[in-house]
C-alpha cells in the first residue's frame, strides 16, 4: 500500500474516532444535565414553597396588606422566590429534553406540552421577578415609608397594567401534564410516577395557598426524582463507555 494512501486512511480513522468520542462526550453531558434538571427543579420548587411564612395558615392573597404581611421583613420569603425563579432554566432544560426524548406514541404530547410549558416557564420567571426582585427592593424602605406605601401594593395583588400576563402561568403545569401523558404512553416513567407528577402539577394551580402548592411539589418530587436518579445512573454508564472507548 502506498505510503501516502496509508497516511490518508490513518488520518481518516483518527478523525472518525475523534468525532465519535466527541459525540459520546456531548451525549453524556446532555444526559447528565437532563437528569440533574428533573431532580433539582421540583426540589427547588419545594424549598421555595416551604420558605413561605404561615405555611399552614391556608390564607389566600386578597389584599395589599396580605401581601405586605407575607414579605415585609421576611428574608426567607425573598430567598424562596429567588430559588423558584432560578429553577426556571432547569424547567426549560427538562421540558426541551423531554420533547426530544418523546419520539414514539408520545411525540405530539412532547412537542405541544413543551411549547406550552416553556412559555409558562417564561411567565413564571416574570412572576417571580416581580414578587422577588421588586418586593425585596420595597422591603428596604424605612418603616414609616413602607407603611405609607402598603396601599399601593394593591395594583400588584389585582394584577393591573401588564401584570395580566401572569394569568398565563397555569400554562406551565398544563404543558408538564401533557408531556407526562406522553412519558406514560412511551413507558419512560412508570404509571405511579406519572400519576403523582400529574396530581402534583394540578395542585400547583390554586389561588396562592402555599400549603396546597407544597403538597403538590412533594408529589412532584416523588415522581420526578426517582426518574432523575435512574437517568443519572444511565449517564454514568455512558461516561464509562466513553472512557473505555477512549482508552481502548
C-alpha positions in Angstrom: 0.0 0.0 0.0 1.5 3.4 -1.0 2.7 5.4 2.0 0.5 8.5 1.2 -2.6 6.3 1.0 -1.8 4.7 4.3 -1.4 8.1 5.9 -4.7 9.1 4.4 -6.5 6.1 5.8 -4.9 6.5 9.3 -5.9 10.2 9.3 -9.5 9.3 8.3 -9.7 6.7 11.1 -8.4 9.2 13.7 -10.9 11.8 12.5 -13.8 9.2 12.7 -12.8 8.2 16.2 -12.4 11.8 17.3 -15.9 12.6 16.1 -17.3 9.5 17.7 -15.7 10.3 21.1 -16.8 13.9 20.9 -20.3 12.9 20.1 -20.4 10.4 23.0 -19.0 13.1 25.4 -21.7 15.6 24.4 -24.4 12.9 24.8 -23.1 12.1 28.2 -23.2 15.8 29.2 -26.7 16.2 27.9 -27.9 13.1 29.6 -26.4 14.2 33.0 -27.7 17.7 32.6 -31.2 16.4 31.9 -31.1 14.1 34.9 -29.9 16.9 37.2 -32.6 19.2 35.9 -35.5 16.9 36.7 -34.0 16.2 40.1 -33.3 19.8 41.0 -36.2 21.8 39.7 -39.0 20.1 41.8 -36.7 20.2 44.8 -36.1 23.9 44.3 -39.9 24.5 44.0 -40.5 22.6 47.2 -37.8 24.6 49.1 -39.3 27.8 47.8 -42.8 26.9 49.0 -41.5 25.8 52.4 -39.9 29.2 52.9 -43.2 31.0 52.9 -44.5 32.4 56.2 -47.5 30.9 57.9 -47.4 27.9 55.6 -50.2 26.0 57.3 -52.5 29.1 57.6 -54.3 28.3 54.3 -54.7 32.0 53.8 -55.4 33.4 50.3 -53.8 36.5 48.9 -56.6 39.0 48.6 -55.4 42.5 49.8 -52.3 44.7 49.7 -52.0 44.1 53.5 -52.0 40.3 52.9 -49.1 40.7 50.5 -47.2 43.1 52.8 -47.6 40.6 55.7 -46.0 37.9 53.6 -42.8 39.6 52.5 -42.2 42.5 54.9 -39.0 41.9 57.0 -39.0 38.3 55.8 -35.8 37.4 54.1 -36.8 33.7 53.8 -39.8 34.8 51.5 -37.4 36.7 49.2 -34.9 33.9 49.1 -37.6 31.3 48.5 -38.9 33.2 45.5 -35.4 33.7 44.2 -34.8 30.0 44.4 -38.0 29.3 42.4 -37.0 32.0 39.8 -33.6 30.3 39.4 -35.4 27.0 38.8 -36.8 28.3 35.5 -33.7 27.5 33.4 -33.8 23.9 34.8 -37.5 23.6 34.0 -36.9 24.8 30.4 -34.0 22.4 30.0 -36.1 19.5 31.3 -39.0 20.3 29.0 -36.9 20.6 25.9 -35.1 17.4 26.7 -38.4 15.5 27.2 -39.6 17.0 23.9 -36.6 15.5 22.2 -36.9 12.2 24.1 -40.5 11.5 23.1 -40.3 10.2 19.5 -43.0 7.5 19.5 -46.6 7.4 20.7 -45.9 10.5 22.9 -44.2 12.7 20.2 -47.1 15.1 19.9 -47.5 15.3 23.6 -43.8 16.1 24.0 -44.0 18.8 21.3 -47.2 20.6 22.3 -46.5 20.1 26.0 -43.0 21.5 25.6 -44.2 24.6 23.6 -46.9 25.3 26.2 -44.7 24.6 29.2 -41.7 26.6 28.1 -44.0 29.7 27.6 -45.4 29.1 31.0 -41.9 28.8 32.5 -41.1 32.2 31.0 -44.2 33.6 32.7 -43.0 32.0 36.0 -39.7 33.9 35.6 -41.7 37.1 35.1 -44.0 36.4 38.1 -41.1 35.7 40.5 -39.1 38.6 39.1 -41.9 40.9 40.2 -42.5 39.1 43.5 -38.9 38.5 44.4 -36.6 41.3 42.9 -39.1 44.2 43.1 -40.5 43.2 46.6 -37.1 42.8 48.1 -36.3 46.4 46.9 -39.5 47.7 48.5 -38.6 45.9 51.7 -35.5 48.1 52.1 -37.7 51.2 52.6 -37.7 52.8 56.1 -40.6 51.5 58.2 -42.7 54.7 58.1 -42.3 55.0 54.3 -43.2 51.3 53.9 -46.4 51.6 55.9 -47.4 54.6 53.7 -46.6 52.5 50.6 -48.7 49.4 51.5 -52.0 50.6 49.9 -50.1 50.9 46.5 -49.3 47.2 46.6 -52.9 46.6 45.7 -52.0 47.2 42.0 -49.8 44.1 42.2 -52.4 42.0 44.0 -55.1 42.9 41.5 -52.6 42.4 38.6 -53.3 45.6 36.8 -51.4 47.0 33.9 -49.3 44.5 32.1 -49.3 42.2 35.1 -52.2 40.4 33.5 -49.6 38.3 31.7 -49.2 36.2 34.9 -52.7 34.8 34.3 -51.0 32.6 31.7 -48.9 31.0 34.5 -51.1 27.8 34.5 -49.7 27.0 31.1 -46.5 25.7 32.9 -48.2 22.9 34.8 -50.5 22.3 31.8 -47.6 21.8 29.5 -45.8 19.5 32.0 -49.0 17.4 32.4 -49.3 17.0 28.6 -45.6 15.8 28.5 -46.2 13.5 31.4 -49.0 11.8 29.5 -46.5 11.2 26.6 -44.0 9.8 29.1 -46.6 7.3 30.4 -47.6 6.3 26.8 -44.0 5.6 25.9 -43.3 3.8 29.2 -40.4 6.1 30.0 -41.8 6.6 33.5 -44.0 4.1 35.5 -47.7 4.9 35.8 -47.5 5.6 39.5 -44.7 8.1 38.9 -46.7 9.8 36.1 -49.9 10.0 38.1 -48.1 11.5 41.1 -46.5 14.1 38.8 -49.8 15.0 37.2 -51.6 15.3 40.6 -48.8 17.4 42.0 -48.9 19.7 38.9 -52.7 20.1 39.2 -52.3 21.1 42.9 -49.9 23.9 41.8 -52.8 25.6 40.1 -54.5 27.1 43.2 -55.4 30.6 44.5 -52.0 31.1 46.0 -52.5 28.8 49.0 -48.9 27.8 49.7 -49.7 24.6 51.7 -51.5 23.2 48.7 -48.6 24.1 46.5 -46.2 22.5 48.9 -48.1 19.2 48.9 -48.1 19.4 45.1 -44.3 19.9 44.9 -43.8 17.0 47.3 -45.8 14.7 44.9 -43.8 16.1 42.0 -40.5 15.3 43.8 -41.8 11.7 44.5 -42.4 11.3 40.8 -39.5 13.1 39.2 -36.6 12.4 41.5 -36.5 8.6 41.1 -36.7 9.1 37.3 -33.9 11.6 37.5 -31.7 9.2 39.6 -32.3 6.5 37.0 -31.2 8.9 34.2 -28.2 9.8 36.2 -27.1 6.2 36.6 -27.6 5.8 32.8 -25.4 8.8 32.1 -22.7 7.3 34.3 -22.9 4.1 32.2 -22.5 6.3 29.1 -19.5 8.0 30.6 -17.9 4.7 31.5 -18.5 3.5 27.9 -16.9 6.7 26.6 -13.9 6.2 28.9 -13.5 2.6 27.8 -13.7 3.5 24.2 -11.1 6.3 24.6 -8.7 4.1 26.5 -9.2 1.2 24.2 
